[in-house]
Amino acid sequence: MIIYNVTISIRPDLEGEVLAWLKNEHIPEILETGLFVEHHIFKIFESSDQPMHNSFAIQYHLESWQNFKEYEENYAHALKEKTHKKYGENLLSFRTFLEKL
């Protein structure tokens, strides 16, 4: 099992809007590719003080690296561009991978 982890940081005043967009539009678009078997959203707590940005981790589970390669070749660029067009610098992200052993 491969986990594609997308960590995002957003302005606190956009939290509700971005979470609704993720749940109702963006994540369903990714799942419609048929390449992912499940997903989870986690809130990241950066510190006990009030953070400047809110952070979340969205984990998409894949059965193989080949599925990710297909996602990357056929879907990723357009979805990243759509996100950037909608939120610009108000939503920053980075991606990592985990492999369940």
C-alpha atoms as one frame of an Amber mdcrd trajectory, in Angstrom:
protein
   0.000   0.000   0.000   1.356   3.396  -1.041   0.136   6.557   0.660   0.382
   9.812  -1.272   0.442  12.484   1.441  -0.392  16.076   0.496   0.236  18.559
   3.301  -1.418  21.934   2.877  -1.141  25.195   4.766  -3.927  27.751   4.429
  -4.835  31.117   5.876  -7.019  30.637   8.990  -9.818  32.788   7.542 -10.083
  30.402   4.572 -10.211  27.159   6.576 -13.952  26.529   6.242 -14.038  27.389
   2.551 -11.007  25.259   1.687 -12.203  22.242   3.688 -15.620  22.404   1.992
 -13.929  22.672  -1.410 -11.632  19.724  -0.607 -14.484  17.498   0.564 -17.068
  18.468  -2.067 -14.991  19.127  -5.181 -11.251  18.463  -5.156 -11.054  15.075
  -3.419 -14.018  13.664  -5.393 -12.233  14.708  -8.628  -9.116  12.827  -7.537
 -11.106   9.751  -6.521 -12.959   9.783  -9.867  -9.687   8.777 -11.528 -10.265
   5.302 -10.078  -6.610   5.079  -9.058  -7.022   5.581  -5.309  -8.692   3.138
  -2.921  -9.374   5.492   0.007  -8.423   8.822   1.562  -8.245  10.554   4.952
  -7.956  14.179   6.071  -6.010  15.085   9.213  -5.594  18.446  10.930  -1.971
  19.149  11.846  -1.291  20.951  15.089   1.821  23.055  14.587   2.133  24.348
  18.144   0.132  25.103  21.256   0.134  28.815  20.299  -2.284  30.091  17.693
  -0.581  29.327  14.358  -0.375  31.838  11.535  -1.592  29.195   9.081  -3.722
  26.109   9.498  -2.265  22.881   8.180  -3.872  19.654   7.043  -2.625  16.341
   5.656  -4.684  14.597   3.005  -3.655  10.996   2.502  -4.627   9.118  -0.632
  -4.096   5.347  -0.624  -2.948   3.532  -3.771  -2.425  -0.139  -4.449   0.773
   0.399  -6.471   3.406   2.821  -7.699   2.070   2.208 -11.207  -1.256   3.747
 -10.145   0.556   6.849  -8.929   2.560   7.061 -12.142  -0.690   6.968 -14.126
  -2.189   9.659 -11.877   0.876  11.846 -12.269   1.037  11.437 -16.052  -2.678
  11.928 -16.747  -4.289  13.986 -13.967  -1.945  15.641 -11.452  -0.850  18.661
 -13.464  -4.376  19.803 -14.340  -5.607  19.359 -10.768  -2.626  21.276  -9.334
  -3.193  24.099 -11.824  -6.887  24.256 -10.953  -6.012  24.500  -7.240  -3.406
  27.192  -7.851  -5.828  29.196  -9.989  -8.479  29.046  -7.253  -6.298  29.775
  -4.196  -2.892  30.965  -5.412  -0.490  31.638  -2.553  -3.312  31.292  -0.010
  -2.887  27.507  -0.160   0.644  26.136  -0.021   1.355  22.436  -0.319   4.064
  19.820  -0.388   3.893  16.133  -1.133   5.469  13.056   0.429   4.976   9.298
   0.172   4.583   6.600   2.757   4.678   2.888   2.188   2.856   0.522   4.513
   5.111  -2.413   5.336
